[in-house]
Amino acid sequence: MFSTGQLIFAILFFVVFVVIVTLSYKKDKKLHRKNYKGVIWILVSFITFIIILFLIKYFLKN
């Protein structure tokens, strides 16, 4: 399906991409803590909302 060169390129690209993203995140970690404080509650609210929608669908279907 893929040639050896393509597989090597894909693996190297993935490794380099993960390293760059990790380094960028570590560099901006303090800034993210300051700017995105409290964002976890938005995530919890969104997940709760989705669960409530599925529960409503389940109970109205039965």
mmCIF file as gemmi writes it, N, C-alpha and C atoms, coordinates in Angstrom:
data_model
loop_
_atom_site.group_PDB
_atom_site.id
_atom_site.type_symbol
_atom_site.label_atom_id
_atom_site.label_alt_id
_atom_site.label_comp_id
_atom_site.label_asym_id
_atom_site.label_entity_id
_atom_site.label_seq_id
_atom_site.pdbx_PDB_ins_code
_atom_site.Cartn_x
_atom_site.Cartn_y
_atom_site.Cartn_z
_atom_site.occupancy
_atom_site.B_iso_or_equiv
_atom_site.pdbx_formal_charge
_atom_site.auth_seq_id
_atom_site.auth_asym_id
_atom_site.pdbx_PDB_model_num
ATOM 1 N N . MET Axp A 1 ? 0.826 -1.183 0 1 0 ? 1 A 1
ATOM 2 C CA . MET Axp A 1 ? 0 0 0 1 0 ? 1 A 1
ATOM 3 C C . MET Axp A 1 ? 0.878 1.257 0 1 0 ? 1 A 1
ATOM 4 N N . PHE Axp A 2 ? 1.774 1.368 0.96 1 0 ? 2 A 1
ATOM 5 C CA . PHE Axp A 2 ? 2.69 2.497 1.02 1 0 ? 2 A 1
ATOM 6 C C . PHE Axp A 2 ? 4.103 1.996 0.788 1 0 ? 2 A 1
ATOM 7 N N . SER Axp A 3 ? 4.91 2.834 0.174 1 0 ? 3 A 1
ATOM 8 C CA . SER Axp A 3 ? 6.306 2.446 -0.008 1 0 ? 3 A 1
ATOM 9 C C . SER Axp A 3 ? 7.064 2.651 1.3 1 0 ? 3 A 1
ATOM 10 N N . THR Axp A 4 ? 8.25 2.089 1.359 1 0 ? 4 A 1
ATOM 11 C CA . THR Axp A 4 ? 9.073 2.215 2.561 1 0 ? 4 A 1
ATOM 12 C C . THR Axp A 4 ? 9.4 3.675 2.848 1 0 ? 4 A 1
ATOM 13 N N . GLY Axp A 5 ? 9.699 4.432 1.804 1 0 ? 5 A 1
ATOM 14 C CA . GLY Axp A 5 ? 10.015 5.855 1.97 1 0 ? 5 A 1
ATOM 15 C C . GLY Axp A 5 ? 8.847 6.642 2.533 1 0 ? 5 A 1
ATOM 16 N N . GLN Axp A 6 ? 7.634 6.309 2.078 1 0 ? 6 A 1
ATOM 17 C CA . GLN Axp A 6 ? 6.447 7.005 2.583 1 0 ? 6 A 1
ATOM 18 C C . GLN Axp A 6 ? 6.204 6.685 4.054 1 0 ? 6 A 1
ATOM 19 N N . LEU Axp A 7 ? 6.402 5.44 4.431 1 0 ? 7 A 1
ATOM 20 C CA . LEU Axp A 7 ? 6.223 5.062 5.839 1 0 ? 7 A 1
ATOM 21 C C . LEU Axp A 7 ? 7.248 5.747 6.734 1 0 ? 7 A 1
ATOM 22 N N . ILE Axp A 8 ? 8.499 5.783 6.274 1 0 ? 8 A 1
ATOM 23 C CA . ILE Axp A 8 ? 9.544 6.458 7.058 1 0 ? 8 A 1
ATOM 24 C C . ILE Axp A 8 ? 9.206 7.939 7.195 1 0 ? 8 A 1
ATOM 25 N N . PHE Axp A 9 ? 8.781 8.577 6.099 1 0 ? 9 A 1
ATOM 26 C CA . PHE Axp A 9 ? 8.413 9.989 6.157 1 0 ? 9 A 1
ATOM 27 C C . PHE Axp A 9 ? 7.259 10.213 7.133 1 0 ? 9 A 1
ATOM 28 N N . ALA Axp A 10 ? 6.238 9.357 7.064 1 0 ? 10 A 1
ATOM 29 C CA . ALA Axp A 10 ? 5.074 9.511 7.948 1 0 ? 10 A 1
ATOM 30 C C . ALA Axp A 10 ? 5.47 9.371 9.411 1 0 ? 10 A 1
ATOM 31 N N . ILE Axp A 11 ? 6.301 8.401 9.719 1 0 ? 11 A 1
ATOM 32 C CA . ILE Axp A 11 ? 6.736 8.197 11.114 1 0 ? 11 A 1
ATOM 33 C C . ILE Axp A 11 ? 7.565 9.369 11.597 1 0 ? 11 A 1
ATOM 34 N N . LEU Axp A 12 ? 8.522 9.812 10.773 1 0 ? 12 A 1
ATOM 35 C CA . LEU Axp A 12 ? 9.355 10.958 11.167 1 0 ? 12 A 1
ATOM 36 C C . LEU Axp A 12 ? 8.519 12.233 11.308 1 0 ? 12 A 1
ATOM 37 N N . PHE Axp A 13 ? 7.581 12.445 10.384 1 0 ? 13 A 1
ATOM 38 C CA . PHE Axp A 13 ? 6.717 13.613 10.461 1 0 ? 13 A 1
ATOM 39 C C . PHE Axp A 13 ? 5.913 13.601 11.749 1 0 ? 13 A 1
ATOM 40 N N . PHE Axp A 14 ? 5.34 12.449 12.094 1 0 ? 14 A 1
ATOM 41 C CA . PHE Axp A 14 ? 4.546 12.329 13.308 1 0 ? 14 A 1
ATOM 42 C C . PHE Axp A 14 ? 5.388 12.615 14.549 1 0 ? 14 A 1
ATOM 43 N N . VAL Axp A 15 ? 6.58 12.035 14.617 1 0 ? 15 A 1
ATOM 44 C CA . VAL Axp A 15 ? 7.453 12.228 15.783 1 0 ? 15 A 1
ATOM 45 C C . VAL Axp A 15 ? 7.84 13.696 15.916 1 0 ? 15 A 1
ATOM 46 N N . VAL Axp A 16 ? 8.264 14.314 14.814 1 0 ? 16 A 1
ATOM 47 C CA . VAL Axp A 16 ? 8.663 15.727 14.864 1 0 ? 16 A 1
ATOM 48 C C . VAL Axp A 16 ? 7.467 16.602 15.218 1 0 ? 16 A 1
ATOM 49 N N . PHE Axp A 17 ? 6.296 16.307 14.669 1 0 ? 17 A 1
ATOM 50 C CA . PHE Axp A 17 ? 5.092 17.08 14.965 1 0 ? 17 A 1
ATOM 51 C C . PHE Axp A 17 ? 4.756 17.013 16.457 1 0 ? 17 A 1
ATOM 52 N N . VAL Axp A 18 ? 4.792 15.823 17.035 1 0 ? 18 A 1
ATOM 53 C CA . VAL Axp A 18 ? 4.481 15.659 18.461 1 0 ? 18 A 1
ATOM 54 C C . VAL Axp A 18 ? 5.502 16.405 19.318 1 0 ? 18 A 1
ATOM 55 N N . VAL Axp A 19 ? 6.775 16.347 18.961 1 0 ? 19 A 1
ATOM 56 C CA . VAL Axp A 19 ? 7.815 17.05 19.72 1 0 ? 19 A 1
ATOM 57 C C . VAL Axp A 19 ? 7.584 18.56 19.659 1 0 ? 19 A 1
ATOM 58 N N . ILE Axp A 20 ? 7.29 19.091 18.48 1 0 ? 20 A 1
ATOM 59 C CA . ILE Axp A 20 ? 7.082 20.538 18.341 1 0 ? 20 A 1
ATOM 60 C C . ILE Axp A 20 ? 5.848 20.989 19.111 1 0 ? 20 A 1
ATOM 61 N N . VAL Axp A 21 ? 4.756 20.23 19.022 1 0 ? 21 A 1
ATOM 62 C CA . VAL Axp A 21 ? 3.542 20.595 19.747 1 0 ? 21 A 1
ATOM 63 C C . VAL Axp A 21 ? 3.789 20.542 21.249 1 0 ? 21 A 1
ATOM 64 N N . THR Axp A 22 ? 4.511 19.529 21.72 1 0 ? 22 A 1
ATOM 65 C CA . THR Axp A 22 ? 4.811 19.411 23.149 1 0 ? 22 A 1
ATOM 66 C C . THR Axp A 22 ? 5.664 20.584 23.626 1 0 ? 22 A 1
ATOM 67 N N . LEU Axp A 23 ? 6.682 20.926 22.872 1 0 ? 23 A 1
ATOM 68 C CA . LEU Axp A 23 ? 7.54 22.058 23.26 1 0 ? 23 A 1
ATOM 69 C C . LEU Axp A 23 ? 6.76 23.369 23.255 1 0 ? 23 A 1
ATOM 70 N N . SER Axp A 24 ? 5.904 23.563 22.27 1 0 ? 24 A 1
ATOM 71 C CA . SER Axp A 24 ? 5.095 24.78 22.207 1 0 ? 24 A 1
ATOM 72 C C . SER Axp A 24 ? 4.152 24.866 23.398 1 0 ? 24 A 1
ATOM 73 N N . TYR Axp A 25 ? 3.549 23.73 23.764 1 0 ? 25 A 1
ATOM 74 C CA . TYR Axp A 25 ? 2.638 23.725 24.901 1 0 ? 25 A 1
ATOM 75 C C . TYR Axp A 25 ? 3.382 24.052 26.191 1 0 ? 25 A 1
ATOM 76 N N . LYS Axp A 26 ? 4.555 23.447 26.382 1 0 ? 26 A 1
ATOM 77 C CA . LYS Axp A 26 ? 5.328 23.729 27.593 1 0 ? 26 A 1
ATOM 78 C C . LYS Axp A 26 ? 5.729 25.194 27.653 1 0 ? 26 A 1
ATOM 79 N N . LYS Axp A 27 ? 6.055 25.77 26.516 1 0 ? 27 A 1
ATOM 80 C CA . LYS Axp A 27 ? 6.449 27.18 26.467 1 0 ? 27 A 1
ATOM 81 C C . LYS Axp A 27 ? 5.289 28.092 26.883 1 0 ? 27 A 1
ATOM 82 N N . ASP Axp A 28 ? 4.078 27.765 26.45 1 0 ? 28 A 1
ATOM 83 C CA . ASP Axp A 28 ? 2.916 28.614 26.7 1 0 ? 28 A 1
ATOM 84 C C . ASP Axp A 28 ? 2.073 28.171 27.884 1 0 ? 28 A 1
ATOM 85 N N . LYS Axp A 29 ? 2.554 27.236 28.677 1 0 ? 29 A 1
ATOM 86 C CA . LYS Axp A 29 ? 1.752 26.66 29.762 1 0 ? 29 A 1
ATOM 87 C C . LYS Axp A 29 ? 1.293 27.726 30.774 1 0 ? 29 A 1
ATOM 88 N N . LYS Axp A 30 ? 2.187 28.598 31.179 1 0 ? 30 A 1
ATOM 89 C CA . LYS Axp A 30 ? 1.833 29.631 32.159 1 0 ? 30 A 1
ATOM 90 C C . LYS Axp A 30 ? 0.787 30.586 31.588 1 0 ? 30 A 1
ATOM 91 N N . LEU Axp A 31 ? 0.943 30.932 30.319 1 0 ? 31 A 1
ATOM 92 C CA . LEU Axp A 31 ? -0.006 31.832 29.668 1 0 ? 31 A 1
ATOM 93 C C . LEU Axp A 31 ? -1.381 31.184 29.548 1 0 ? 31 A 1
ATOM 94 N N . HIS Axp A 32 ? -1.416 29.888 29.237 1 0 ? 32 A 1
ATOM 95 C CA . HIS Axp A 32 ? -2.691 29.18 29.141 1 0 ? 32 A 1
ATOM 96 C C . HIS Axp A 32 ? -3.398 29.125 30.489 1 0 ? 32 A 1
ATOM 97 N N . ARG Axp A 33 ? -2.659 28.899 31.55 1 0 ? 33 A 1
ATOM 98 C CA . ARG Axp A 33 ? -3.282 28.875 32.889 1 0 ? 33 A 1
ATOM 99 C C . ARG Axp A 33 ? -3.939 30.203 33.209 1 0 ? 33 A 1
ATOM 100 N N . LYS Axp A 34 ? -3.297 31.306 32.808 1 0 ? 34 A 1
ATOM 101 C CA . LYS Axp A 34 ? -3.827 32.628 33.102 1 0 ? 34 A 1
ATOM 102 C C . LYS Axp A 34 ? -5.058 32.936 32.246 1 0 ? 34 A 1
ATOM 103 N N . ASN Axp A 35 ? -4.99 32.654 30.95 1 0 ? 35 A 1
ATOM 104 C CA . ASN Axp A 35 ? -6.056 33.048 30.036 1 0 ? 35 A 1
ATOM 105 C C . ASN Axp A 35 ? -7.248 32.106 30.047 1 0 ? 35 A 1
ATOM 106 N N . TYR Axp A 36 ? -7.041 30.838 30.338 1 0 ? 36 A 1
ATOM 107 C CA . TYR Axp A 36 ? -8.109 29.856 30.242 1 0 ? 36 A 1
ATOM 108 C C . TYR Axp A 36 ? -8.53 29.318 31.602 1 0 ? 36 A 1
ATOM 109 N N . LYS Axp A 37 ? -8.404 30.139 32.627 1 0 ? 37 A 1
ATOM 110 C CA . LYS Axp A 37 ? -8.821 29.735 33.961 1 0 ? 37 A 1
ATOM 111 C C . LYS Axp A 37 ? -10.338 29.538 33.972 1 0 ? 37 A 1
ATOM 112 N N . GLY Axp A 38 ? -10.796 28.416 34.493 1 0 ? 38 A 1
ATOM 113 C CA . GLY Axp A 38 ? -12.221 28.151 34.602 1 0 ? 38 A 1
ATOM 114 C C . GLY Axp A 38 ? -12.839 27.514 33.377 1 0 ? 38 A 1
ATOM 115 N N . VAL Axp A 39 ? -12.045 27.231 32.354 1 0 ? 39 A 1
ATOM 116 C CA . VAL Axp A 39 ? -12.597 26.652 31.134 1 0 ? 39 A 1
ATOM 117 C C . VAL Axp A 39 ? -13.053 25.21 31.36 1 0 ? 39 A 1
ATOM 118 N N . ILE Axp A 40 ? -12.556 24.562 32.391 1 0 ? 40 A 1
ATOM 119 C CA . ILE Axp A 40 ? -12.964 23.191 32.691 1 0 ? 40 A 1
ATOM 120 C C . ILE Axp A 40 ? -14.459 23.127 33.002 1 0 ? 40 A 1
ATOM 121 N N . TRP Axp A 41 ? -15.006 24.181 33.591 1 0 ? 41 A 1
ATOM 122 C CA . TRP Axp A 41 ? -16.431 24.194 33.92 1 0 ? 41 A 1
ATOM 123 C C . TRP Axp A 41 ? -17.284 24.268 32.66 1 0 ? 41 A 1
ATOM 124 N N . ILE Axp A 42 ? -16.787 24.914 31.629 1 0 ? 42 A 1
ATOM 125 C CA . ILE Axp A 42 ? -17.508 24.949 30.357 1 0 ? 42 A 1
ATOM 126 C C . ILE Axp A 42 ? -17.536 23.552 29.752 1 0 ? 42 A 1
ATOM 127 N N . LEU Axp A 43 ? -16.428 22.846 29.834 1 0 ? 43 A 1
ATOM 128 C CA . LEU Axp A 43 ? -16.368 21.474 29.338 1 0 ? 43 A 1
ATOM 129 C C . LEU Axp A 43 ? -17.317 20.563 30.108 1 0 ? 43 A 1
ATOM 130 N N . VAL Axp A 44 ? -17.327 20.69 31.431 1 0 ? 44 A 1
ATOM 131 C CA . VAL Axp A 44 ? -18.23 19.88 32.257 1 0 ? 44 A 1
ATOM 132 C C . VAL Axp A 44 ? -19.685 20.191 31.912 1 0 ? 44 A 1
ATOM 133 N N . SER Axp A 45 ? -20 21.452 31.726 1 0 ? 45 A 1
ATOM 134 C CA . SER Axp A 45 ? -21.367 21.848 31.371 1 0 ? 45 A 1
ATOM 135 C C . SER Axp A 45 ? -21.766 21.279 30.014 1 0 ? 45 A 1
ATOM 136 N N . PHE Axp A 46 ? -20.874 21.333 29.056 1 0 ? 46 A 1
ATOM 137 C CA . PHE Axp A 46 ? -21.162 20.822 27.721 1 0 ? 46 A 1
ATOM 138 C C . PHE Axp A 46 ? -21.409 19.315 27.757 1 0 ? 46 A 1
ATOM 139 N N . ILE Axp A 47 ? -20.565 18.573 28.462 1 0 ? 47 A 1
ATOM 140 C CA . ILE Axp A 47 ? -20.727 17.123 28.567 1 0 ? 47 A 1
ATOM 141 C C . ILE Axp A 47 ? -22.027 16.787 29.284 1 0 ? 47 A 1
ATOM 142 N N . THR Axp A 48 ? -22.345 17.526 30.346 1 0 ? 48 A 1
ATOM 143 C CA . THR Axp A 48 ? -23.6 17.316 31.069 1 0 ? 48 A 1
ATOM 144 C C . THR Axp A 48 ? -24.796 17.564 30.148 1 0 ? 48 A 1
ATOM 145 N N . PHE Axp A 49 ? -24.739 18.615 29.358 1 0 ? 49 A 1
ATOM 146 C CA . PHE Axp A 49 ? -25.809 18.943 28.427 1 0 ? 49 A 1
ATOM 147 C C . PHE Axp A 49 ? -26.015 17.811 27.414 1 0 ? 49 A 1
ATOM 148 N N . ILE Axp A 50 ? -24.931 17.279 26.875 1 0 ? 50 A 1
ATOM 149 C CA . ILE Axp A 50 ? -25.022 16.179 25.911 1 0 ? 50 A 1
ATOM 150 C C . ILE Axp A 50 ? -25.628 14.936 26.573 1 0 ? 50 A 1
ATOM 151 N N . ILE Axp A 51 ? -25.227 14.644 27.799 1 0 ? 51 A 1
ATOM 152 C CA . ILE Axp A 51 ? -25.778 13.49 28.52 1 0 ? 51 A 1
ATOM 153 C C . ILE Axp A 51 ? -27.27 13.681 28.759 1 0 ? 51 A 1
ATOM 154 N N . ILE Axp A 52 ? -27.678 14.887 29.141 1 0 ? 52 A 1
ATOM 155 C CA . ILE Axp A 52 ? -29.103 15.17 29.362 1 0 ? 52 A 1
ATOM 156 C C . ILE Axp A 52 ? -29.892 14.972 28.065 1 0 ? 52 A 1
ATOM 157 N N . LEU Axp A 53 ? -29.339 15.421 26.936 1 0 ? 53 A 1
ATOM 158 C CA . LEU Axp A 53 ? -30.019 15.223 25.658 1 0 ? 53 A 1
ATOM 159 C C . LEU Axp A 53 ? -30.202 13.738 25.351 1 0 ? 53 A 1
ATOM 160 N N . PHE Axp A 54 ? -29.169 12.937 25.587 1 0 ? 54 A 1
ATOM 161 C CA . PHE Axp A 54 ? -29.29 11.501 25.348 1 0 ? 54 A 1
ATOM 162 C C . PHE Axp A 54 ? -30.301 10.856 26.297 1 0 ? 54 A 1
ATOM 163 N N . LEU Axp A 55 ? -30.332 11.298 27.544 1 0 ? 55 A 1
ATOM 164 C CA . LEU Axp A 55 ? -31.311 10.765 28.494 1 0 ? 55 A 1
ATOM 165 C C . LEU Axp A 55 ? -32.738 11.11 28.072 1 0 ? 55 A 1
ATOM 166 N N . ILE Axp A 56 ? -32.953 12.344 27.635 1 0 ? 56 A 1
ATOM 167 C CA . ILE Axp A 56 ? -34.281 12.751 27.174 1 0 ? 56 A 1
ATOM 168 C C . ILE Axp A 56 ? -34.695 11.912 25.972 1 0 ? 56 A 1
ATOM 169 N N . LYS Axp A 57 ? -33.778 11.727 25.045 1 0 ? 57 A 1
ATOM 170 C CA . LYS Axp A 57 ? -34.072 10.917 23.867 1 0 ? 57 A 1
ATOM 171 C C . LYS Axp A 57 ? -34.41 9.482 24.264 1 0 ? 57 A 1
ATOM 172 N N . TYR Axp A 58 ? -33.66 8.928 25.178 1 0 ? 58 A 1
ATOM 173 C CA . TYR Axp A 58 ? -33.884 7.547 25.614 1 0 ? 58 A 1
ATOM 174 C C . TYR Axp A 58 ? -35.248 7.395 26.294 1 0 ? 58 A 1
ATOM 175 N N . PHE Axp A 59 ? -35.58 8.304 27.223 1 0 ? 59 A 1
ATOM 176 C CA . PHE Axp A 59 ? -36.84 8.185 27.952 1 0 ? 59 A 1
ATOM 177 C C . PHE Axp A 59 ? -38.061 8.495 27.083 1 0 ? 59 A 1
ATOM 178 N N . LEU Axp A 60 ? -37.934 9.383 26.127 1 0 ? 60 A 1
ATOM 179 C CA . LEU Axp A 60 ? -39.062 9.694 25.258 1 0 ? 60 A 1
ATOM 180 C C . LEU Axp A 60 ? -39.283 8.597 24.206 1 0 ? 60 A 1
ATOM 181 N N . LYS Axp A 61 ? -38.217 7.882 23.881 1 0 ? 61 A 1
ATOM 182 C CA . LYS Axp A 61 ? -38.335 6.811 22.899 1 0 ? 61 A 1
ATOM 183 C C . LYS Axp A 61 ? -39.039 5.601 23.511 1 0 ? 61 A 1
ATOM 184 N N . ASN Axp A 62 ? -38.813 5.352 24.79 1 0 ? 62 A 1
ATOM 185 C CA . ASN Axp A 62 ? -39.416 4.188 25.468 1 0 ? 62 A 1
ATOM 186 C C . ASN Axp A 62 ? -40.667 4.575 26.109 1 0 ? 62 A 1
